[in-house]
Amino acid sequence: MNKVSTDNAPKADHILSQAIISNGLVFVSGQIHQNIDGSLFDGTVAEKLDKIMANITAVLESAGSSLKKAVKVTIYTTNMTQMPEINEYYPKYFDQLPAREAIGVATLPLGATIEIVVIAEV
């Protein structure tokens, strides 16, 4: 296993890694709509997705991968009524849509409303 770290995405808490590479896959830790300085980014669902996917892209690139190599995505949301808007913007980030699931949760870190986890090939 190899730990992935980049200054181009929010720092991982001391008990977490931004991502881990193992057996030819990159496992990106959950990313929320967070600025690099750690503050929560607020905006529309589309703007939050842009922020999250930019953070994920930075981590994947640091690992020698990209969203083009994503094989699995998990979306967590505190409000499932956001899903139609998420579904409208989500496909623009991928050339080929990876396997995906969406899960409604009560809360997310820092009060975020969306968190996304990605697994990609190296």
Stockholm file with secondary structure:
# STOCKHOLM 1.0

chainA/1-122         MNKVSTDNAPKADHILSQAIISNGLVFVSGQIHQNIDGSLFDGTVAEKLDKIMANITAVLESAGSSLKKAVKVTIYTTNMTQMPEINEYYPKYFDQLPAREAIGVATLPLGATIEIVVIAEV
#=GR chainA/1-122 SS CEEECCTTSCCCCTTCCSEEEETTEEEEEEEESBCTTSCBCCCCHHHHHHHHHHHHHHHHHHTTCCGGGEEEEEEEESCGGGHHHHHHHGGGGCSSCCEEEEEECSCCGGGCSEEEEEEEEC
#=GC SS_cons         CEEECCTTSCCCCTTCCSEEEETTEEEEEEEESBCTTSCBCCCCHHHHHHHHHHHHHHHHHHTTCCGGGEEEEEEEESCGGGHHHHHHHGGGGCSSCCEEEEEECSCCGGGCSEEEEEEEEC
//
